[in-house]
Amino acid sequence: MNQPNANTQTLIQLWTQTNALVRQLDAHLGAVHGLGFAEYMALHHLNAAPQLMLRRIDLARVLCRSASGVTKMLNPMEKVGLVSKQVNPRDARVSLVKLTAAGLRSYQQANNSLNQLSAGVFQHLDTADAEQLHGLLSGLST
C-alpha cells in the first residue's frame, strides 16, 4: 500500500492544525469584533501598506486568494465602513482598497485580542521553540 512519506505527513498535520487554529480564530474574532481571520488579515495588510491602500489584485496576492474571492470578502467590509473603494488617478481600470478610520480602529482592537489569544496558542512553547517554529515556517517554499 502506498503511504504518505514524512514530508506529506507533515503537510497533512500542518493543514489540520492550521484549519483548526483558523476556526478558533474565526470564532473568537467573530464573537468579539465581528471579523473573521481572513478579514483581519486584509485589514492587517492594508494597515501596513503605504497610505493604508493597496490595489485589490495585490491584496488578493498577499491573502493567497483570487481577485473575485477578495471582492466577495471586501463587499461586506465596505458596507460597514471598514474599507473604501478608491479610484486610481493614473489608471481607472485599477481598483484600489483603502483602510478607513473605522477599519483602523477595528484592526487595532482585533489585533489586541489576537495578541492575547496568540499567547494561549503558543503557551506550550518556550521562546526558543517559538523562534525556531517561526524560522521553519518562514523557510517553507510556497
KEFIPA-919613 format. One record per residue (C-alpha): residue number from 1; residue in one letter; x, y, z. Coordinates in steps of 0.5 Angstrom, whole numbers. Example, Ala and Ser with C-alpha at 12.3 -4.5 7.8 and 13.67 -1.06 7.14 Angstrom:
! residues 2
   seq   type       x       y       z
     1      a      25      -9      16
     2      s      27      -2      14
***
This chain:
! residues 142
   seq   type       x       y       z
     1      m       0       0       0
     2      n       3       7      -2
     3      q       3      11       5
     4      p       5      18       5
     5      n      12      20       6
     6      a      15      24      12
     7      n      14      31       8
     8      t       7      29       6
     9      q       5      27      13
    10      t       8      34      16
    11      l       4      38      11
    12      i      -2      34      13
    13      q      -1      35      20
    14      l       0      43      18
    15      w      -6      43      14
    16      t     -10      40      20
    17      q      -7      45      25
    18      t      -8      51      21
    19      n     -15      50      20
    20      a     -17      48      27
    21      l     -13      55      29
    22      v     -16      59      24
    23      r     -23      56      26
    24      q     -21      58      33
    25      l     -19      65      31
    26      d     -25      66      27
    27      a     -30      64      33
    28      h     -26      69      37
    29      l     -25      75      33
    30      g     -32      74      30
    31      a     -36      74      37
    32      v     -32      80      40
    33      h     -30      84      34
    34      g     -35      82      28
    35      l     -29      80      24
    36      g     -26      73      21
    37      f     -19      72      21
    38      a     -19      73      13
    39      e     -22      80      14
    40      y     -17      81      20
    41      m     -11      79      15
    42      a     -14      84      10
    43      l     -14      90      15
    44      h      -7      88      17
    45      h      -4      88      10
    46      l      -8      95       9
    47      n      -5      98      16
    48      a       2      96      13
    49      a       1      99       6
    50      p       3     106       4
    51      q      -2     111       5
    52      l      -7     105       8
    53      m      -8     103       1
    54      l      -7      97      -4
    55      r      -9      95     -11
    56      r     -15      90     -10
    57      i     -10      85     -14
    58      d      -4      86      -9
    59      l      -9      85      -3
    60      a     -11      78      -7
    61      r      -4      76      -8
    62      v      -2      77      -1
    63      l      -8      74       2
    64      c      -7      68      -3
    65      r     -14      69      -6
    66      s     -17      70     -12
    67      a     -19      77     -14
    68      s     -26      75     -14
    69      g     -25      72      -7
    70      v     -23      78      -5
    71      t     -28      82      -8
    72      k     -33      78      -4
    73      m     -30      79       2
    74      l     -29      86       2
    75      n     -36      88       0
    76      p     -39      87       7
    77      m     -33      90      10
    78      e     -34      96       5
    79      k     -42      96       7
    80      v     -40      97      15
    81      g     -35     102      13
    82      l     -28      98      15
    83      v     -25     100       8
    84      s     -27     104       2
    85      k     -26     104      -6
    86      q     -21     109      -9
    87      v     -20     111     -16
    88      n     -13     110     -18
    89      p     -12     117     -21
    90      r      -7     114     -26
    91      d     -11     108     -29
    92      a     -19     108     -28
    93      r     -18     100     -29
    94      v     -14      99     -23
    95      s     -19      98     -17
    96      l     -16     101     -10
    97      v     -18      99      -3
    98      k     -17     104       3
    99      l     -17     102      10
   100      t     -22     107      13
   101      a     -21     111      20
   102      a     -27     106      23
   103      g     -23     100      20
   104      l     -16     102      23
   105      r     -20     102      30
   106      s     -23      95      29
   107      y     -16      93      26
   108      q     -13      96      33
   109      q     -18      93      37
   110      a     -18      86      34
   111      n     -10      86      34
   112      n     -10      87      41
   113      s     -15      81      42
   114      l     -11      77      37
   115      n      -4      79      41
   116      q      -7      76      48
   117      l     -10      70      44
   118      s      -4      68      41
   119      a       0      68      48
   120      g      -5      62      49
   121      v      -4      58      43
   122      f       4      58      44
   123      q       4      57      51
   124      h       7      51      51
   125      l      13      53      47
   126      d      19      57      50
   127      t      22      63      47
   128      a      27      59      43
   129      d      22      54      41
   130      a      17      59      38
   131      e      23      63      35
   132      q      25      56      32
   133      l      18      55      29
   134      h      18      62      26
   135      g      24      61      23
   136      l      22      54      20
   137      l      15      57      17
   138      s      19      63      14
   139      g      23      58      11
   140      l      18      54       7
   141      s      17      54       0
   142      t      10      56      -3
***
